[in-house]
Amino acid sequence: MSRYKFSPANIYNLDETGNSSVHAPPKIIASKGVKQLGSMTSGERVINVTMIAAVNAIGNHVPPMLIFPRVFFKDHMLYGAPPGSVGGANSSGWSNEHLFSQYLQHFIAHVKPTEQEKVLLILDNHESHIAVSVIDLAKKNNL
């Protein structure tokens, strides 16, 4: 921090999260002594869609990447997603080195770090974040 003097606009936090496709039913409250309660739950299997997102210290964000549990990605999967979002597919639905590298290129295109204004990107230790190819890409692009 003291070496590069990052401004708050150039400090980003990045993380992944899983979004469920099936909602959880609400809790039901009943009077004491009631023997039978009705509730509805979906018989559908839960499908998780992973989202990679980055937000900077002043609240701006880079459009997210959505990773679908499919073999091939199709553009129609992003229908209703935030503008500028990118997508990917992995049979498990989780991020990997290749997909994270695609997101990092998307991030670089939006943030446009330069030699004079480097960007600090805060990540966790997910295996896709610490791959050598990803670290090389970040260094080459002033992250």
N, CA and C atoms as an extended XYZ file, in Angstrom:
429
Properties=species:S:1:pos:R:3:atomname:S:1:resname:S:1:resid:I:1 pbc="F F F"
N         0.828       -1.198        0.000 N   MET     1
C         0.000        0.000        0.000 CA  MET     1
C         0.870        1.260        0.000 C   MET     1
N         1.909        1.262        0.829 N   SER     2
C         2.743        2.459        0.907 CA  SER     2
C         3.615        2.619       -0.341 C   SER     2
N         3.929        1.518       -0.996 N   ARG     3
C         4.778        1.574       -2.189 CA  ARG     3
C         4.055        2.194       -3.379 C   ARG     3
N         2.803        1.778       -3.618 N   TYR     4
C         2.080        2.229       -4.815 CA  TYR     4
C         1.053        3.319       -4.533 C   TYR     4
N         0.723        3.582       -3.276 N   LYS     5
C        -0.255        4.619       -2.919 CA  LYS     5
C        -1.574        4.449       -3.680 C   LYS     5
N        -2.198        3.280       -3.525 N   PHE     6
C        -3.459        2.993       -4.217 CA  PHE     6
C        -4.557        3.932       -3.741 C   PHE     6
N        -5.292        4.487       -4.679 N   SER     7
C        -6.468        5.269       -4.310 CA  SER     7
C        -7.610        4.279       -4.041 C   SER     7
N        -8.640        4.662       -3.285 N   PRO     8
C        -9.761        3.749       -3.027 CA  PRO     8
C       -10.417        3.233       -4.310 C   PRO     8
N       -10.378        4.022       -5.372 N   ALA     9
C       -10.979        3.593       -6.641 CA  ALA     9
C       -10.180        2.469       -7.295 C   ALA     9
N        -8.928        2.268       -6.865 N   ASN    10
C        -8.077        1.235       -7.456 CA  ASN    10
C        -7.845        0.049       -6.522 C   ASN    10
N        -8.688       -0.102       -5.513 N   ILE    11
C        -8.614       -1.253       -4.612 CA  ILE    11
C        -9.893       -2.057       -4.789 C   ILE    11
N        -9.753       -3.273       -5.307 N   TYR    12
C       -10.908       -4.135       -5.585 CA  TYR    12
C       -10.853       -5.399       -4.731 C   TYR    12
N       -12.016       -5.847       -4.288 N   ASN    13
C       -12.162       -7.123       -3.599 CA  ASN    13
C       -12.946       -8.044       -4.523 C   ASN    13
N       -12.449       -9.255       -4.727 N   LEU    14
C       -13.076      -10.200       -5.644 CA  LEU    14
C       -13.407      -11.475       -4.891 C   LEU    14
N       -14.576      -12.043       -5.162 N   ASP    15
C       -14.950      -13.312       -4.545 CA  ASP    15
C       -15.969      -14.034       -5.413 C   ASP    15
N       -16.129      -15.320       -5.125 N   GLU    16
C       -17.139      -16.132       -5.806 CA  GLU    16
C       -18.233      -16.477       -4.807 C   GLU    16
N       -19.417      -16.680       -5.349 N   THR    17
C       -20.522      -17.141       -4.524 CA  THR    17
C       -21.406      -18.055       -5.356 C   THR    17
N       -22.064      -18.995       -4.711 N   GLY    18
C       -22.988      -19.892       -5.389 CA  GLY    18
C       -24.412      -19.390       -5.213 C   GLY    18
N       -25.148      -19.303       -6.292 N   ASN    19
C       -26.547      -18.866       -6.259 CA  ASN    19
C       -27.432      -20.053       -6.582 C   ASN    19
N       -28.366      -20.353       -5.702 N   SER    20
C       -29.253      -21.496       -5.880 CA  SER    20
C       -30.389      -21.148       -6.833 C   SER    20
N       -30.795      -22.110       -7.645 N   SER    21
C       -31.905      -21.892       -8.575 CA  SER    21
C       -33.260      -22.211       -7.943 C   SER    21
N       -33.252      -22.791       -6.750 N   VAL    22
C       -34.492      -23.160       -6.074 CA  VAL    22
C       -34.543      -22.406       -4.746 C   VAL    22
N       -35.646      -21.706       -4.500 N   HIS    23
C       -35.741      -20.942       -3.253 CA  HIS    23
C       -36.040      -21.857       -2.077 C   HIS    23
N       -35.612      -21.429       -0.906 N   ALA    24
C       -35.908      -22.177        0.318 CA  ALA    24
C       -37.272      -21.719        0.833 C   ALA    24
N       -38.135      -22.646        1.207 N   PRO    25
C       -39.454      -22.244        1.685 CA  PRO    25
C       -39.335      -21.507        3.020 C   PRO    25
N       -40.259      -20.574        3.295 N   PRO    26
C       -40.196      -19.827        4.551 CA  PRO    26
C       -40.578      -20.716        5.739 C   PRO    26
N       -40.185      -20.289        6.930 N   LYS    27
C       -40.581      -21.020        8.139 CA  LYS    27
C       -42.064      -20.790        8.391 C   LYS    27
N       -42.709      -21.794        8.949 N   ILE    28
C       -44.141      -21.710        9.232 CA  ILE    28
C       -44.336      -21.609       10.734 C   ILE    28
N       -45.135      -20.639       11.147 N   ILE    29
C       -45.432      -20.448       12.561 CA  ILE    29
C       -46.887      -20.828       12.780 C   ILE    29
N       -47.140      -21.630       13.838 N   ALA    30
C       -48.506      -22.069       14.126 CA  ALA    30
C       -48.778      -21.959       15.627 C   ALA    30
N       -50.034      -21.963       15.953 N   SER    31
C       -50.432      -21.930       17.359 CA  SER    31
C       -50.045      -23.234       18.042 C   SER    31
N       -49.875      -23.167       19.344 N   LYS    32
C       -49.532      -24.346       20.126 CA  LYS    32
C       -50.674      -25.358       20.054 C   LYS    32
N       -50.329      -26.606       19.829 N   GLY    33
C       -51.323      -27.665       19.791 CA  GLY    33
C       -51.806      -28.021       18.387 C   GLY    33
N       -51.451      -27.247       17.374 N   VAL    34
C       -51.866      -27.554       16.013 CA  VAL    34
C       -51.092      -28.796       15.561 C   VAL    34
N       -51.817      -29.811       15.075 N   LYS    35
C       -51.195      -31.081       14.731 CA  LYS    35
C       -50.729      -31.168       13.282 C   LYS    35
N       -51.362      -30.439       12.396 N   GLN    36
C       -51.044      -30.596       10.980 CA  GLN    36
C       -50.801      -29.227       10.346 C   GLN    36
N       -49.676      -29.107        9.665 N   LEU    37
C       -49.335      -27.879        8.966 CA  LEU    37
C       -49.049      -28.205        7.510 C   LEU    37
N       -49.416      -27.326        6.634 N   GLY    38
C       -49.137      -27.540        5.216 CA  GLY    38
C       -47.984      -26.654        4.770 C   GLY    38
N       -47.218      -27.170        3.870 N   SER    39
C       -46.163      -26.351        3.262 CA  SER    39
C       -45.893      -26.881        1.872 C   SER    39
N       -45.343      -26.017        1.055 N   MET    40
C       -45.027      -26.418       -0.314 CA  MET    40
C       -43.529      -26.289       -0.516 C   MET    40
N       -42.940      -27.316       -1.056 N   THR    41
C       -41.527      -27.257       -1.420 CA  THR    41
C       -41.382      -27.719       -2.856 C   THR    41
N       -40.349      -27.273       -3.466 N   SER    42
C       -40.102      -27.644       -4.849 CA  SER    42
C       -39.504      -29.043       -4.911 C   SER    42
N       -39.951      -29.830       -5.856 N   GLY    43
C       -39.383      -31.153       -6.074 CA  GLY    43
C       -38.164      -31.099       -6.972 C   GLY    43
N       -37.820      -29.898       -7.388 N   GLU    44
C       -36.709      -29.674       -8.309 CA  GLU    44
C       -35.374      -29.833       -7.586 C   GLU    44
N       -34.387      -30.402       -8.269 N   ARG    45
C       -33.044      -30.480       -7.700 CA  ARG    45
C       -32.409      -29.097       -7.732 C   ARG    45
N       -31.641      -28.801       -6.717 N   VAL    46
C       -30.974      -27.509       -6.625 CA  VAL    46
C       -29.824      -27.446       -7.627 C   VAL    46
N       -29.800      -26.368       -8.394 N   ILE    47
C       -28.712      -26.123       -9.335 CA  ILE    47
C       -28.023      -24.847       -8.896 C   ILE    47
N       -26.727      -24.931       -8.638 N   ASN    48
C       -25.970      -23.752       -8.235 CA  ASN    48
C       -25.285      -23.129       -9.434 C   ASN    48
N       -25.430      -21.821       -9.555 N   VAL    49
C       -24.730      -21.043      -10.567 CA  VAL    49
C       -23.714      -20.201       -9.807 C   VAL    49
N       -22.441      -20.333      -10.158 N   THR    50
C       -21.391      -19.575       -9.480 CA  THR    50
C       -21.279      -18.191      -10.099 C   THR    50
N       -21.117      -17.191       -9.252 N   MET    51
C       -20.924      -15.824       -9.718 CA  MET    51
C       -19.590      -15.314       -9.187 C   MET    51
N       -18.767      -14.765      -10.083 N   ILE    52
C       -17.525      -14.106       -9.689 CA  ILE    52
C       -17.771      -12.614       -9.840 C   ILE    52
N       -17.530      -11.861       -8.769 N   ALA    53
C       -17.784      -10.421       -8.801 CA  ALA    53
C       -16.671       -9.672       -8.091 C   ALA    53
N       -16.440       -8.430       -8.527 N   ALA    54
C       -15.434       -7.569       -7.916 CA  ALA    54
C       -16.028       -6.189       -7.671 C   ALA    54
N       -15.750       -5.654       -6.473 N   VAL    55
C       -16.238       -4.339       -6.076 CA  VAL    55
C       -15.052       -3.550       -5.532 C   VAL    55
N       -14.995       -2.253       -5.861 N   ASN    56
C       -13.877       -1.466       -5.337 CA  ASN    56
C       -14.274       -0.747       -4.048 C   ASN    56
N       -13.302       -0.065       -3.438 N   ALA    57
C       -13.496        0.542       -2.121 CA  ALA    57
C       -14.457        1.726       -2.125 C   ALA    57
N       -14.788        2.263       -3.298 N   ILE    58
C       -15.770        3.357       -3.339 CA  ILE    58
C       -17.145        2.871       -3.797 C   ILE    58
N       -17.285        1.553       -3.993 N   GLY    59
C       -18.591        0.982       -4.303 CA  GLY    59
C       -18.854        0.681       -5.766 C   GLY    59
N       -17.933        0.983       -6.661 N   ASN    60
C       -18.128        0.626       -8.069 CA  ASN    60
C       -17.859       -0.860       -8.259 C   ASN    60
N       -18.390       -1.418       -9.321 N   HIS    61
C       -18.210       -2.849       -9.565 CA  HIS    61
C       -17.894       -3.119      -11.028 C   HIS    61
N       -17.328       -4.291      -11.258 N   VAL    62
C       -17.111       -4.802      -12.608 CA  VAL    62
C       -18.247       -5.797      -12.850 C   VAL    62
N       -18.873       -5.790      -14.035 N   PRO    63
C       -19.950       -6.753      -14.276 CA  PRO    63
C       -19.487       -8.182      -13.976 C   PRO    63
N       -20.357       -8.986      -13.384 N   PRO    64
C       -19.944      -10.316      -12.926 CA  PRO    64
C       -19.803      -11.341      -14.047 C   PRO    64
N       -19.207      -12.471      -13.679 N   MET    65
C       -19.165      -13.643      -14.557 CA  MET    65
C       -20.042      -14.701      -13.903 C   MET    65
N       -20.924      -15.301      -14.672 N   LEU    66
C       -21.789      -16.373      -14.189 CA  LEU    66
C       -21.315      -17.687      -14.790 C   LEU    66
N       -21.106      -18.680      -13.947 N   ILE    67
C       -20.623      -19.983      -14.396 CA  ILE    67
C       -21.736      -20.997      -14.191 C   ILE    67
N       -22.180      -21.579      -15.284 N   PHE    68
C       -23.313      -22.495      -15.272 CA  PHE    68
C       -22.841      -23.949      -15.247 C   PHE    68
N       -23.611      -24.838      -14.595 N   PRO    69
C       -23.235      -26.253      -14.550 CA  PRO    69
C       -23.620      -26.971      -15.850 C   PRO    69
N       -22.915      -26.658      -16.891 N   ARG    70
C       -23.160      -27.218      -18.222 CA  ARG    70
C       -21.819      -27.526      -18.878 C   ARG    70
N       -21.843      -28.258      -19.958 N   VAL    71
C       -20.621      -28.540      -20.701 CA  VAL    71
C       -20.294      -27.378      -21.620 C   VAL    71
N       -21.317      -26.809      -22.270 N   PHE    72
C       -21.102      -25.704      -23.207 CA  PHE    72
C       -21.918      -24.494      -22.774 C   PHE    72
N       -21.344      -23.318      -22.921 N   PHE    73
C       -22.040      -22.079      -22.606 CA  PHE    73
C       -22.768      -21.572      -23.837 C   PHE    73
N       -23.991      -21.115      -23.643 N   LYS    74
C       -24.788      -20.490      -24.701 CA  LYS    74
C       -25.169      -19.085      -24.249 C   LYS    74
N       -25.170      -18.131      -25.180 N   ASP    75
C       -25.439      -16.730      -24.840 CA  ASP    75
C       -26.796      -16.510      -24.175 C   ASP    75
N       -27.789      -17.319      -24.510 N   HIS    76
C       -29.126      -17.115      -23.944 CA  HIS    76
C       -29.158      -17.374      -22.433 C   HIS    76
N       -28.113      -18.021      -21.895 N   MET    77
C       -28.064      -18.281      -20.452 CA  MET    77
C       -27.931      -16.984      -19.649 C   MET    77
N       -27.476      -15.918      -20.276 N   LEU    78
C       -27.303      -14.634      -19.585 CA  LEU    78
C       -28.538      -13.748      -19.656 C   LEU    78
N       -29.659      -14.282      -20.155 N   TYR    79
C       -30.890      -13.498      -20.229 CA  TYR    79
C       -31.274      -13.036      -18.816 C   TYR    79
N       -31.434      -11.745      -18.623 N   GLY    80
C       -31.805      -11.196      -17.327 CA  GLY    80
C       -30.626      -10.910      -16.411 C   GLY    80
N       -29.412      -11.208      -16.849 N   ALA    81
C       -28.222      -10.933      -16.039 CA  ALA    81
C       -27.906       -9.437      -16.085 C   ALA    81
N       -27.120       -8.945      -15.142 N   PRO    82
C       -26.744       -7.527      -15.175 CA  PRO    82
C       -26.038       -7.173      -16.481 C   PRO    82
N       -26.239       -5.965      -16.997 N   PRO    83
C       -25.601       -5.559      -18.257 CA  PRO    83
C       -24.080       -5.692      -18.176 C   PRO    83
N       -23.484       -6.207      -19.241 N   GLY    84
C       -22.041       -6.364      -19.306 CA  GLY    84
C       -21.528       -7.662      -18.720 C   GLY    84
N       -22.421       -8.488      -18.177 N   SER    85
C       -22.004       -9.765      -17.591 CA  SER    85
C       -21.443      -10.691      -18.652 C   SER    85
N       -20.527      -11.551      -18.230 N   VAL    86
C       -19.990      -12.586      -19.108 CA  VAL    86
C       -20.345      -13.933      -18.501 C   VAL    86
N       -20.305      -14.948      -19.311 N   GLY    87
C       -20.681      -16.271      -18.828 CA  GLY    87
C       -19.676      -17.330      -19.199 C   GLY    87
N       -19.785      -18.447      -18.524 N   GLY    88
C       -18.942      -19.595      -18.790 CA  GLY    88
C       -19.659      -20.851      -18.335 C   GLY    88
N       -19.093      -21.982      -18.676 N   ALA    89
C       -19.701      -23.253      -18.291 CA  ALA    89
C       -18.620      -24.213      -17.825 C   ALA    89
N       -18.979      -24.990      -16.827 N   ASN    90
C       -18.120      -26.039      -16.310 CA  ASN    90
C       -19.062      -27.132      -15.821 C   ASN    90
N       -18.744      -28.381      -16.084 N   SER    91
C       -19.675      -29.453      -15.735 CA  SER    91
C       -20.014      -29.473      -14.247 C   SER    91
N       -19.116      -29.017      -13.388 N   SER    92
C       -19.410      -28.978      -11.955 CA  SER    92
C       -20.142      -27.697      -11.549 C   SER    92
N       -20.064      -26.653      -12.372 N   GLY    93
C       -20.660      -25.373      -12.026 CA  GLY    93
C       -19.745      -24.486      -11.203 C   GLY    93
N       -18.525      -24.952      -10.921 N   TRP    94
C       -17.577      -24.188      -10.120 CA  TRP    94
C       -16.529      -23.533      -11.003 C   TRP    94
N       -15.854      -22.555      -10.445 N   SER    95
C       -14.787      -21.860      -11.160 CA  SER    95
C       -13.540      -22.743      -11.240 C   SER    95
N       -12.781      -22.558      -12.312 N   ASN    96
C       -11.488      -23.224      -12.435 CA  ASN    96
C       -10.484      -22.212      -12.999 C   ASN    96
N        -9.256      -22.651      -13.207 N   GLU    97
C        -8.200      -21.748      -13.664 CA  GLU    97
C        -8.543      -21.092      -15.000 C   GLU    97
N        -9.067      -21.859      -15.939 N   HIS    98
C        -9.401      -21.340      -17.263 CA  HIS    98
C       -10.512      -20.279      -17.174 C   HIS    98
N       -11.583      -20.574      -16.442 N   LEU    99
C       -12.696      -19.630      -16.320 CA  LEU    99
C       -12.283      -18.378      -15.540 C   LEU    99
N       -11.471      -18.554      -14.490 N   PHE   100
C       -11.027      -17.385      -13.740 CA  PHE   100
C       -10.120      -16.508      -14.593 C   PHE   100
N        -9.323      -17.110      -15.438 N   SER   101
C        -8.468      -16.355      -16.350 CA  SER   101
C        -9.330      -15.524      -17.313 C   SER   101
N       -10.439      -16.097      -17.788 N   GLN   102
C       -11.372      -15.350      -18.643 CA  GLN   102
C       -11.956      -14.166      -17.887 C   GLN   102
N       -12.332      -14.388      -16.617 N   TYR   103
C       -12.877      -13.280      -15.832 CA  TYR   103
C       -11.820      -12.202      -15.603 C   TYR   103
N       -10.594      -12.613      -15.345 N   LEU   104
C        -9.528      -11.642      -15.101 CA  LEU   104
C        -9.296      -10.771      -16.335 C   LEU   104
N        -9.385      -11.351      -17.529 N   GLN   105
C        -9.263      -10.564      -18.759 CA  GLN   105
C       -10.437       -9.588      -18.881 C   GLN   105
N       -11.632      -10.035      -18.508 N   HIS   106
C       -12.825       -9.177      -18.490 CA  HIS   106
C       -12.622       -8.037      -17.480 C   HIS   106
N       -12.086       -8.358      -16.305 N   PHE   107
C       -11.804       -7.371      -15.268 CA  PHE   107
C       -10.810       -6.327      -15.776 C   PHE   107
N        -9.740       -6.776      -16.389 N   ILE   108
C        -8.702       -5.876      -16.909 CA  ILE   108
C        -9.281       -4.943      -17.971 C   ILE   108
N       -10.150       -5.469      -18.829 N   ALA   109
C       -10.760       -4.653      -19.886 CA  ALA   109
C       -11.633       -3.538      -19.296 C   ALA   109
N       -12.276       -3.794      -18.161 N   HIS   110
C       -13.143       -2.784      -17.540 CA  HIS   110
C       -12.374       -1.795      -16.676 C   HIS   110
N       -11.381       -2.272      -15.945 N   VAL   111
C       -10.669       -1.420      -14.990 CA  VAL   111
C        -9.530       -0.644      -15.661 C   VAL   111
N        -8.918       -1.223      -16.669 N   LYS   112
C        -7.835       -0.595      -17.442 CA  LYS   112
C        -6.673       -0.114      -16.570 C   LYS   112
N        -6.024       -1.028      -15.810 N   PRO   113
C        -4.874       -0.614      -15.019 CA  PRO   113
C        -3.701       -0.215      -15.914 C   PRO   113
N        -2.902        0.750      -15.461 N   THR   114
C        -1.735        1.208      -16.223 CA  THR   114
C        -0.503        1.122      -15.331 C   THR   114
N         0.639        1.358      -15.929 N   GLU   115
C         1.898        1.366      -15.171 CA  GLU   115
C         1.872        2.481      -14.116 C   GLU   115
N         1.247        3.617      -14.447 N   GLN   116
C         1.173        4.738      -13.513 CA  GLN   116
C         0.099        4.531      -12.445 C   GLN   116
N        -0.994        3.851      -12.794 N   GLU   117
C        -2.086        3.595      -11.855 CA  GLU   117
C        -2.362        2.111      -11.773 C   GLU   117
N        -1.567        1.435      -10.961 N   LYS   118
C        -1.762       -0.003      -10.767 CA  LYS   118
C        -3.019       -0.229       -9.937 C   LYS   118
N        -3.566       -1.440      -10.009 N   VAL   119
C        -4.783       -1.792       -9.284 CA  VAL   119
C        -4.460       -2.906       -8.295 C   VAL   119
N        -4.931       -2.762       -7.063 N   LEU   120
C        -4.780       -3.790       -6.044 CA  LEU   120
C        -6.028       -4.666       -6.073 C   LEU   120
N        -5.853       -5.943       -6.360 N   LEU   121
C        -6.971       -6.891       -6.427 CA  LEU   121
C        -6.820       -7.864       -5.267 C   LEU   121
N        -7.771       -7.838       -4.350 N   ILE   122
C        -7.732       -8.689       -3.160 CA  ILE   122
C        -8.514       -9.961       -3.445 C   ILE   122
N        -7.849      -11.109       -3.281 N   LEU   123
C        -8.434      -12.422       -3.575 CA  LEU   123
C        -8.303      -13.342       -2.372 C   LEU   123
N        -9.067      -14.430       -2.372 N   ASP   124
C        -8.836      -15.469       -1.375 CA  ASP   124
C        -7.875      -16.510       -1.974 C   ASP   124
N        -7.643      -17.591       -1.285 N   ASN   125
C        -6.677      -18.590       -1.756 CA  ASN   125
C        -7.324      -19.716       -2.558 C   ASN   125
N        -8.380      -19.425       -3.281 N   HIS   126
C        -8.996      -20.434       -4.139 CA  HIS   126
C        -7.952      -20.904       -5.145 C   HIS   126
N        -7.930      -22.190       -5.432 N   GLU   127
C        -6.879      -22.735       -6.303 CA  GLU   127
C        -6.824      -22.077       -7.678 C   GLU   127
N        -7.948      -21.589       -8.191 N   SER   128
C        -7.933      -20.921       -9.501 CA  SER   128
C        -7.270      -19.546       -9.428 C   SER   128
N        -7.209      -18.938       -8.230 N   HIS   129
C        -6.617      -17.605       -8.078 CA  HIS   129
C        -5.107      -17.642       -7.973 C   HIS   129
N        -4.556      -18.770       -7.554 N   ILE   130
C        -3.119      -18.823       -7.313 CA  ILE   130
C        -2.374      -19.647       -8.361 C   ILE   130
N        -3.028      -19.916       -9.477 N   ALA   131
C        -2.369      -20.623      -10.576 CA  ALA   131
C        -1.313      -19.712      -11.190 C   ALA   131
N        -0.212      -20.278      -11.627 N   VAL   132
C         0.901      -19.507      -12.178 CA  VAL   132
C         0.464      -18.677      -13.383 C   VAL   132
N        -0.350      -19.239      -14.263 N   SER   133
C        -0.788      -18.502      -15.453 CA  SER   133
C        -1.616      -17.274      -15.074 C   SER   133
N        -2.424      -17.384      -14.029 N   VAL   134
C        -3.246      -16.266      -13.568 CA  VAL   134
C        -2.380      -15.184      -12.942 C   VAL   134
N        -1.406      -15.575      -12.140 N   ILE   135
C        -0.503      -14.603      -11.520 CA  ILE   135
C         0.311      -13.884      -12.584 C   ILE   135
N         0.773      -14.609      -13.600 N   ASP   136
C         1.523      -13.981      -14.695 CA  ASP   136
C         0.664      -12.970      -15.450 C   ASP   136
N        -0.595      -13.331      -15.713 N   LEU   137
C        -1.521      -12.428      -16.393 CA  LEU   137
C        -1.737      -11.161      -15.567 C   LEU   137
N        -1.892      -11.307      -14.271 N   ALA   138
C        -2.097      -10.150      -13.401 CA  ALA   138
C        -0.872       -9.238      -13.384 C   ALA   138
N         0.311       -9.820      -13.241 N   LYS   139
C         1.537       -9.012      -13.212 CA  LYS   139
C         1.743       -8.272      -14.527 C   LYS   139
N         1.493       -8.959      -15.632 N   LYS   140
C         1.686       -8.364      -16.949 CA  LYS   140
C         0.749       -7.183      -17.182 C   LYS   140
N        -0.395       -7.185      -16.500 N   ASN   141
C        -1.407       -6.153      -16.703 CA  ASN   141
C        -1.540       -5.189      -15.529 C   ASN   141
N        -0.480       -5.021      -14.755 N   ASN   142
C        -0.421       -4.027      -13.681 CA  ASN   142
C        -1.425       -4.249      -12.558 C   ASN   142
N        -1.695       -5.504      -12.236 N   LEU   143
C        -2.542       -5.829      -11.077 CA  LEU   143
C        -1.648       -6.270       -9.946 C   LEU   143
